[in-house]
Structures are given as C-alpha cells and as structure tokens.
C-alpha cells in the first residue's frame, strides 16, 4: 500500500502548477539565506553579549573585592602603626582619667597620633579600655557605647573581628554603614590590660559600587562571611537555583564577594536579539512571499497566455496570436510563436495549393494514360503494316522506339534495375544508328555484379540525346560510357569528343540553370534534380567540358539493390 508520504507527494505532483513551484523556489532562494544569516547572527550575537555581560559581572566583582581588600589592608596598616607607636613611646595610660600632667600630656600625644592616622575614609580611631573609657576623638559617647548592642557582643570577643554595620555608639546618630575593625590588645603596651582598638571606616564607597552594579545589571551583590551570612543590609531578593553567580574570595578576610543575576535577566539581551531576529525573519518571509508571488505571476502570465494561444491554435484557430508582454526571453518566445503560427498558416495554404495541384496532376495522369495507350496501339499497327510491306528496317526502328517510349511512359516504377535502364539506352542508340548510320561509335563498360542495382528511370537516354543534339555534328563522334562501384557508391561516366560547351555557358549549366537565349537544357537539369530528390544534395550530376574537345558527364548515387534480387546471390 502507498504510504501517507507517497500520497502527499503524488498530490503535490498532480496539483502543483508552474506558478506554485516557481513561487516556492523563489521563496526558498530568497528566504533561506536570510533565515540562515539570522540564525547564525543570533547565536553569535547572543554569545558575544552573554560573554560581555559575564565579563562585566566578573569585573565588577573583582573591583569590589579589590576595594574591600584595600580598605581592610589600610585598617590593618593603621593597627600596625598604632602598635608600633605604643611599643616605641613607652607611654602609660590608666583605666581612668589622667591624674598627673605628665599622664595628660602622654595621653594627649597618643590621641594626636591616632588623629593623624585618620583620613577621608577612616571615620574614627579609638582605644576602649576595660572600663569602657574611650581614648581618641570625642565622637563616641561612652554611655551609648555601654548600651550599644554592638559593644555588648563584641566586648566579649577576644579575637580580631571585622564587621559591616551601622554604629549605634556615636554622639551624633547616623544611618551610614561602617566597616569596623576591633583588635584586642592582648599585650598592654602601656595601656590598661584588656583594652581594644576600634577603627571605623566609611562603607559608602563600597555601597555605591554595589548599588551601581545592581542598577546596571539588575542583579544582587552581597558580601558574606565564612558562615555564609550576609554582611550587608538585607534585601528582598530571593535566590534561585538557576541564578547566574559570580564570586571572589577576599585575600585579607575569610569573606566572599558574590553577585547573583536572575537567569531571565542575564539572558534578557539574548531574548531581545532573538525577538528581533524572529521579527526580521518573519518580515523577510512576508516580503519573500509577496516578491515570490509577484515575480512568479510576472513570469508565468506570459507562459499561460502562450499556452492558451497554443491550445486555441491546436483547436483550429489559425488566426490566434499571443500578446508580447515584455522584451526579454519570454517576449522573444511569444514573438517566435507568432512567427511560427504565421509560417504554419502559410505552409497550410501552400499545402492546400499543392494538394489542389496534385489533384489536377492526378487528373492529367489519368488523361495521359489514355494517350500512350493510343500511341502504342498506333505504333504496333504501323509495325504490322511495315512487316506486311516487307520493310524490316522500319519494323526494327519501331521496335526500338516502342521500348524507349514504354520506359518513358512507365510512371508506376520510379526506380529501375540498372540492366533495364541500360537496355533502354541501347535501344535509343540503335534508333540513332538508323538515323545516322555508323558515323559514331558507342562503347559501354559495366562492372560485373551491378546489374540489379537501382537507378532512377530514364536518366541515361536524356544524357545520350543531349550528345546527339548538342555535341555532335550530324552524328559524327565517339561515345564512351562506364559504370562502376567505388566505396559503396555507383558512378556513371559518359564522355564524348564532340563540340563541348562554351565557357560562358558552363556557369549556367553547372548551377542547373537554363542558358539564356538557347533552347533545351531541361534534360540535364531534370536528371540532376531527380537524383538529388531521391538521394540528397551530395549526389547527382557533374559536368566537365572543353570547347571543341568534348564533354565529360559524371553521375553519382548510393548503391542500392532490389530486395528480391539480393536473395538470389
């Protein structure tokens, strides 16, 4: 059974028109490159955009990491400078207000040194004694420090600790985030045992970088500690398992800078490119359909009109013509069809005229069949009378004439065996002997085995007659006739030593034309035309002649043999 696919193909082949096929071909040729280009362009563009987006995200994370590491290193450097100062100065600071002027001067110098370490990023540096006495600028409120939730937790911590928070222990409350470094001074270095160094650095630059990155990439950036807790203010962002994540670990702390971008946001640019690619491809498809339909109609309309005209012409409307709608190949085809119809109409008229002439000729042939019959009966009666009157020469002459006339009037047989044509030629020569006696000679040579080869009838007699009437003077002369085969072709060479042909007349006779102002010449032309009609233009008659020396006539035709004669050999 035929499969469904074969049925569909069969229906397409039956129903598909030239316009449909041409439209489909033009559509495919026009759309395929555009769609292919759009496909590869989308993949390449989306890949480049995603790579650039990913590079930008990683770059932002690296920059934030470097900035945080730089700040933390700066805070560690300040810590080292303070410790170096304490070791080198050998000051003594007690866990209470200075009681002597010397203690006051030492504490003041220490505070001035601490203040000198502050800059635009370092907001405050202070040493906090176990009794929560603050040595440094008067920015920290001791009472607020005592009640601070930050201090209540960190005062119990005996290890170095860095955090990001909003301080709640300053005299002037603020909502700005700070990076705080708390370093326990395990050795007194002239300070009360259990004192701690507190360094607060502004975190506004870090937060600005974070906000800028989040705004540009529509992502979420966070700094996490070793336990995975966020050190920055919490946001309402909810992590997803398919988020695009970039992360870097700090060199100075066990922190991780992490940026998370939602999957849809990361591929948003690719989606936009895809939408534009689909839109452009759809537009190209739409325009391709319109253009394919337009050009197919422009191409097939002249063909349809031409097919309509051909169908009408085939139905017999010989006056139909197809309109020429363009000057291209289709227009040329329409013009060729119109010329062809005109030529066919002319040919039909010629055939009609020929058929009419043929009918007239058939009527004449029927009429002429009566005249030879009457002529033969009359000649037979004369021959009988000559026999009764004891005139043998007249009787023989009439006998030869009857054979020649019988061959001349035998319209039914177009091709004769060579023996019969030679026999007619011999009878014609005998008639000429009765006319001129023995003043001429006739030599005939026939290659053996050619007796049954075919030749058009009555071709030798006109050539011989032409010699007696135009070549010889009163029948005096010599005639040589040779018939032979060469390369499956037959040749008849007829030579005489008569007057020959004038040089100015040869160009007319050689081209098959009648010599002006002279009678005759029909015999040669008739023989040549019949040979060309039977065998083609490469065969026929050729003439060579020298004035007062003679003429040479050559006949060429292909070798053909009677079928029933071939069976005898």
C-alpha positions in Angstrom: 0.0 0.0 0.0 1.1 3.6 -0.7 2.3 5.4 2.4 0.9 8.7 3.5 4.1 10.4 2.4 3.8 9.0 -1.1 0.2 10.1 -1.3 1.2 13.6 -0.3 3.9 13.7 -2.9 1.6 12.3 -5.6 -1.0 15.0 -4.8 1.7 17.7 -4.9 2.9 16.5 -8.3 -0.7 16.4 -9.6 -1.8 19.7 -8.2 1.4 21.7 -8.4 1.4 24.4 -11.1 4.4 26.2 -12.6 3.5 29.3 -10.6 3.3 27.3 -7.3 6.7 25.6 -8.0 8.3 28.9 -9.1 6.9 30.7 -6.1 8.3 28.0 -3.8 11.7 28.1 -5.5 12.0 31.9 -5.4 10.7 31.9 -1.8 13.3 29.3 -0.7 16.1 31.0 -2.6 15.2 34.4 -1.1 14.4 33.3 2.5 16.9 30.5 3.2 20.0 32.8 3.2 18.1 35.4 5.4 16.9 32.8 7.9 20.4 31.1 7.9 22.0 34.5 8.5 19.5 35.4 11.2 20.1 32.0 12.9 23.9 32.3 13.0 23.7 36.0 13.7 21.5 35.4 16.7 23.8 32.7 18.1 26.9 34.7 17.5 25.5 37.9 18.9 23.9 36.3 21.9 27.2 34.5 22.6 29.1 37.8 22.4 26.6 39.7 24.5 26.5 37.0 27.2 30.3 36.8 27.3 30.5 40.6 27.6 27.8 40.6 30.3 29.6 37.8 32.2 32.9 39.6 31.8 31.4 42.8 33.1 29.9 41.0 36.1 33.1 39.3 37.0 35.0 42.6 36.5 32.6 44.4 38.9 33.0 41.6 41.5 36.8 41.8 41.1 36.7 45.6 41.6 34.6 45.3 44.7 36.9 42.6 46.1 40.0 44.8 45.4 38.3 47.8 47.0 37.3 45.9 50.2 40.8 44.2 50.4 42.4 47.6 50.0 40.3 49.1 52.8 41.0 46.2 55.1 44.7 46.4 54.4 44.6 50.1 55.2 42.9 49.3 58.5 45.5 46.6 59.3 48.3 49.1 58.4 46.8 51.6 60.9 46.7 49.0 63.5 50.3 48.2 63.0 51.3 51.9 63.1 49.5 52.3 66.5 51.1 49.2 67.9 54.5 50.4 66.7 53.8 53.8 68.4 52.9 52.2 71.7 56.0 50.0 71.7 58.3 52.8 70.8 56.8 55.5 73.2 56.6 53.5 76.4 53.6 55.6 77.5 51.4 54.7 80.4 47.7 55.2 80.2 45.5 54.1 83.1 41.9 52.9 83.1 40.8 56.3 84.4 41.3 60.0 83.7 44.9 61.2 84.0 45.9 62.2 87.5 49.1 64.0 86.6 50.1 66.5 84.0 52.6 64.1 82.6 49.9 61.4 82.1 47.7 64.0 80.5 50.5 65.0 78.0 51.2 61.4 77.1 47.5 60.6 76.6 47.1 63.8 74.6 50.1 62.9 72.4 48.6 59.5 71.8 45.3 60.9 70.8 47.0 63.3 68.4 48.9 60.4 66.9 45.7 58.5 66.4 44.0 61.6 64.9 46.9 61.9 62.4 46.2 58.5 61.1 42.6 59.3 60.1 41.8 60.3 56.6 38.8 60.7 54.3 38.0 57.0 54.5 38.8 56.4 58.2 36.0 57.9 60.2 37.2 57.3 63.7 40.1 55.5 65.6 39.8 54.9 69.3 41.1 52.7 72.1 38.5 51.4 74.5 39.6 50.4 78.0 38.0 47.6 80.0 36.0 50.2 81.9 34.7 51.5 78.5 36.7 54.6 78.7 37.3 55.9 75.1 40.7 57.3 74.2 40.5 59.2 70.9 38.2 61.8 69.4 35.2 62.8 71.3 32.9 61.2 68.7 32.0 58.1 70.7 29.5 58.5 73.5 30.6 56.3 76.4 27.1 55.9 77.7 25.8 55.0 74.2 28.7 52.6 73.9 27.8 50.9 77.1 24.2 50.5 75.9 25.3 49.5 72.4 24.2 46.1 71.2 27.3 46.0 69.1 29.6 46.5 72.1 27.7 44.1 74.3 28.5 41.4 71.8 32.0 42.4 70.7 33.3 43.2 74.1 33.2 39.5 74.9 35.1 38.6 71.8 38.8 38.3 72.4 39.8 37.8 68.7 40.3 40.2 65.9 37.0 40.9 64.2 35.8 42.8 61.2 32.2 43.6 60.5 30.0 45.9 58.4 27.2 47.6 60.4 25.5 50.9 61.3 27.2 52.1 64.5 24.9 53.0 67.4 27.5 54.4 69.8 28.3 57.8 68.3 27.3 61.1 69.9 25.6 62.1 66.6 23.4 59.2 65.4 23.9 58.2 61.8 22.4 55.7 59.3 25.7 55.3 57.4 27.3 51.9 57.2 30.8 51.5 58.6 33.4 48.8 58.3 34.6 48.3 61.9 37.8 46.6 62.9 38.1 45.5 66.5 41.5 44.4 67.6 42.1 43.2 71.3 45.4 44.4 72.7 46.5 41.3 74.4 49.7 42.9 75.5 49.2 46.2 77.4 51.8 48.3 75.6 51.3 50.9 78.3 47.5 50.6 78.0 45.2 49.0 80.6 45.1 45.2 80.2 42.1 44.1 78.1 41.9 47.3 76.0 40.7 47.1 72.4 41.4 49.1 69.3 38.4 50.2 67.3 38.8 51.5 63.7 35.7 52.6 61.8 35.9 53.2 58.0 33.2 54.6 55.9 31.5 52.0 53.7 29.7 54.5 51.4 32.2 53.8 48.5 31.6 50.1 48.7 27.8 50.6 48.9 28.0 53.0 46.0 29.8 50.4 43.9 27.3 47.8 44.9 24.3 49.9 44.0 25.8 51.0 40.7 26.4 47.4 39.8 23.0 46.3 40.8 21.4 49.1 38.9 23.3 48.4 35.7 22.9 44.7 35.7 19.7 44.3 37.6 21.4 41.9 39.9 22.1 41.4 43.6 25.6 41.8 45.1 26.5 40.7 48.6 29.5 40.2 50.9 29.3 37.1 53.0 31.4 35.9 55.9 32.8 32.4 56.4 29.5 31.1 57.7 27.6 32.4 54.7 25.9 35.2 56.5 25.4 38.4 54.6 27.4 41.4 56.0 25.5 44.0 54.0 21.9 45.1 54.7 19.4 42.5 53.8 17.3 42.9 50.7 14.1 41.4 49.5 16.0 39.4 46.8 15.2 35.7 46.8 17.9 33.5 45.4 17.0 30.9 42.7 18.8 27.7 41.8 19.3 28.8 38.2 20.8 32.2 39.1 24.0 33.2 37.3 26.6 33.6 40.1 30.0 35.3 40.1 32.0 35.1 43.3 35.5 36.0 44.6 37.1 35.4 47.9 38.9 38.2 49.7 42.6 38.0 50.4 42.5 39.7 53.8 39.4 38.2 55.3 37.5 35.0 55.1 34.8 36.8 53.1 33.3 36.2 49.8 32.0 38.8 47.3 29.1 37.3 45.5 26.9 38.6 42.6 23.7 36.9 41.6 21.8 37.6 38.4 18.5 36.0 37.7 18.6 33.7 34.7 16.0 35.6 32.8 17.8 38.9 33.4 21.2 37.5 32.3 19.7 36.2 29.0 17.4 39.2 28.5 19.7 40.7 25.9 19.8 37.3 24.1 16.0 37.2 24.2 15.8 40.7 22.7 18.2 39.7 20.0 16.1 36.5 19.4 12.9 38.6 19.2 14.4 41.0 16.7 15.8 38.1 14.7 12.5 36.4 14.6 10.8 39.7 13.7 13.2 40.3 10.9 13.0 36.7 9.7 9.2 37.0 9.8 9.3 40.2 7.9 11.7 38.6 5.4 9.3 35.7 5.0 6.4 38.0 4.4 8.3 40.1 1.9 9.7 36.9 0.3 6.1 35.5 -0.2 5.0 38.8 -1.8 8.1 39.1 -4.0 7.9 35.4 -5.0 4.2 35.7 -5.9 4.8 38.9 -7.8 7.8 37.6 -9.8 6.1 34.2 -10.4 3.0 35.9 -11.7 5.1 38.2 -14.0 7.0 35.1 -15.2 4.1 32.7 -15.6 1.4 35.1 -17.0 3.1 35.2 -20.5 3.5 31.4 -20.4 -0.2 30.9 -19.5 -1.2 33.3 -22.3 1.1 31.4 -24.7 -0.2 28.1 -23.6 -3.8 29.4 -24.1 -2.9 30.6 -27.6 -1.2 27.2 -28.4 -4.3 25.4 -27.2 -6.6 27.6 -29.3 -4.2 27.2 -32.3 -4.3 23.4 -31.8 -8.1 23.5 -31.8 -8.0 25.1 -35.3 -8.0 28.8 -34.6 -5.2 29.7 -37.0 -5.6 33.4 -36.6 -4.8 33.4 -32.8 -1.8 35.4 -31.7 -0.3 35.7 -28.2 0.4 39.2 -26.9 4.1 40.2 -26.5 4.2 41.5 -22.9 8.0 42.1 -22.5 11.2 42.4 -24.4 13.0 39.6 -22.6 13.2 35.9 -23.4 9.5 35.4 -22.7 8.7 38.2 -25.2 11.1 36.6 -27.7 9.2 33.3 -27.1 5.9 34.9 -27.8 7.2 36.6 -30.9 8.6 33.2 -32.1 5.2 31.6 -31.5 3.5 34.3 -33.6 6.1 33.9 -36.4 5.6 30.1 -36.2 1.8 30.4 -36.5 2.2 32.7 -39.5 4.6 30.3 -41.1 2.3 27.4 -40.4 -0.6 29.3 -41.9 1.5 30.0 -45.0 2.5 26.3 -45.1 -1.1 25.2 -44.7 -2.0 27.5 -47.6 0.9 26.1 -49.7 -0.1 22.5 -48.8 -3.7 23.3 -49.8 -2.4 24.7 -53.1 -0.1 21.8 -53.6 -2.9 19.3 -52.9 -5.0 21.1 -55.4 -2.2 21.0 -57.9 -1.7 17.3 -57.1 -5.3 16.6 -57.7 -5.1 18.4 -61.1 -1.9 16.4 -61.8 -3.6 13.1 -61.0 -6.4 14.0 -63.3 -3.9 14.8 -66.0 -2.1 11.5 -65.4 -5.3 9.7 -65.8 -5.8 11.6 -69.1 -2.2 10.9 -70.2 -2.6 7.2 -69.6 -5.1 7.2 -72.4 -2.7 8.9 -74.9 0.3 6.4 -74.5 -2.2 3.6 -75.0 -3.4 5.1 -78.2 0.2 5.8 -79.3 1.4 2.2 -78.6 -1.6 0.8 -80.5 -0.9 3.1 -83.4 2.9 2.2 -83.4 2.0 -1.5 -83.2 -0.3 -1.1 -86.2 2.5 0.7 -88.2 4.9 -2.1 -87.2 2.4 -4.7 -88.5 2.0 -2.7 -91.7 5.8 -2.5 -92.1 6.1 -6.2 -91.7 3.3 -6.8 -94.3 5.1 -4.4 -96.6 8.4 -6.2 -96.1 10.2 -3.2 -94.6 12.4 -4.7 -91.8 14.3 -1.5 -91.0 11.1 0.3 -90.3 9.9 -2.6 -88.3 13.1 -2.7 -86.2 13.2 1.1 -85.7 9.6 1.0 -84.4 10.5 -1.9 -82.2 13.3 0.1 -80.6 11.1 3.2 -80.3 8.4 1.2 -78.6 10.8 0.0 -75.9 12.1 3.6 -75.3 8.6 5.0 -75.1 7.5 2.3 -72.8 10.3 3.1 -70.4 9.5 6.8 -70.7 5.8 6.4 -70.0 6.1 3.9 -67.2 5.0 6.2 -64.3 4.4 3.4 -61.8 8.1 2.4 -61.4 10.3 5.2 -60.2 13.5 3.2 -59.7 14.7 0.6 -62.2 17.4 -2.1 -62.1 20.5 -0.9 -63.9 20.1 -3.6 -66.6 16.7 -2.2 -67.6 18.0 1.4 -67.8 21.0 0.2 -69.8 18.6 -1.7 -72.1 16.6 1.5 -72.8 19.9 3.3 -73.5 20.9 0.6 -76.0 17.5 0.9 -77.8 18.0 4.6 -78.0 21.5 4.1 -79.5 20.0 1.7 -82.1 17.4 4.3 -83.1 20.3 6.8 -83.6 22.1 4.3 -85.8 19.0 4.1 -88.1 19.2 7.9 -88.2 23.0 8.5 -88.7 24.2 5.0 -89.9 27.6 4.1 -88.5 29.2 7.5 -88.3 29.5 7.3 -84.5 30.8 4.7 -82.0 29.4 3.7 -78.6 31.4 1.8 -76.1 29.8 0.6 -72.9 31.7 -0.9 -69.9 29.7 -2.2 -66.8 31.5 -3.5 -63.8 30.2 -7.1 -63.1 27.7 -7.5 -60.3 25.9 -4.2 -60.6 23.1 -5.5 -62.8 20.5 -5.4 -60.1 21.5 -2.1 -58.5 18.7 0.5 -58.6 18.7 3.8 -60.5 16.0 6.4 -61.3 14.3 5.6 -64.6 15.1 7.4 -67.9 18.4 9.1 -66.8 20.8 7.7 -69.5 18.5 8.5 -72.5 18.4 12.3 -71.9 22.2 12.4 -71.5 22.8 10.4 -74.7 20.2 12.5 -76.5 22.0 15.7 -75.4 25.2 14.4 -77.1 23.5 13.9 -80.4 21.6 17.1 -80.4 24.2 19.5 -78.9 27.6 17.7 -79.0 27.9 16.0 -82.4 27.7 17.5 -85.9 25.5 15.2 -88.0 26.1 12.3 -85.5 29.9 12.1 -86.0 31.8 11.3 -82.9 32.8 8.7 -80.2 30.9 7.9 -77.0 32.4 6.1 -74.0 30.1 5.0 -71.1 31.5 3.4 -67.9 29.5 2.2 -64.9 31.5 1.1 -61.8 31.4 0.9 -58.0 33.7 2.7 -55.6 33.3 2.7 -51.7 29.6 1.6 -51.9 28.8 4.4 -54.4 28.0 3.9 -58.1 29.5 6.1 -60.8 28.4 6.6 -64.4 31.0 8.4 -66.5 29.8 9.5 -70.0 32.4 11.0 -72.3 32.2 12.3 -75.9 34.6 14.1 -78.3 32.0 16.5 -79.6 31.9 20.3 -79.7 31.8 20.7 -76.0 30.2 23.6 -74.1 31.1 27.2 -74.3 33.0 28.6 -71.3 30.4 31.3 -70.8 27.6 28.7 -70.8 29.2 26.4 -68.3 28.4 28.6 -65.3 24.7 28.3 -66.1 24.8 24.5 -66.9 26.9 23.8 -63.8 24.5 25.6 -61.5 21.5 23.9 -63.0 20.2 27.0 -64.8 18.9 27.4 -68.3 21.3 29.0 -70.8 19.9 32.4 -71.8 18.6 32.7 -75.4 19.0 29.0 -76.1 16.6 26.2 -76.3 16.9 22.9 -74.4 18.9 22.2 -71.3 16.0 20.6 -69.5 17.3 17.1 -69.7 20.4 17.7 -67.7 18.6 19.7 -65.1 15.8 17.1 -64.8 18.3 14.3 -64.3 20.2 16.2 -61.6 17.1 17.2 -59.7 15.7 13.7 -59.7 19.0 12.3 -58.3 19.1 14.9 -55.5 15.4 14.3 -54.8 16.0 10.6 -54.3 19.4 10.6 -52.6 20.2 14.1 -51.3 22.2 17.1 -52.4 25.6 15.3 -52.2 24.6 13.1 -55.2 23.7 14.0 -58.7 25.3 15.3 -61.9 28.7 17.0 -62.6 29.9 18.3 -66.0 33.4 19.0 -67.3 33.8 20.3 -70.8 36.4 21.8 -73.2 35.3 23.7 -76.3 35.9 21.6 -79.4 37.4 18.7 -77.4 34.4 17.1 -75.7 32.3 16.8 -72.6 32.5 14.5 -69.6 29.4 13.9 -67.5 29.6 12.1 -64.2 26.6 10.7 -62.3 27.0 9.6 -58.6 24.4 7.8 -56.5 24.5 5.3 -53.5 24.4 1.6 -54.1 21.0 0.1 -53.5 19.8 -3.3 -54.7 16.3 -4.8 -55.2 15.3 -6.9 -52.2 14.1 -9.9 -54.2 17.3 -9.7 -56.3 19.5 -9.8 -53.2 18.0 -13.1 -52.2 19.3 -14.7 -55.4 23.0 -14.1 -54.5 
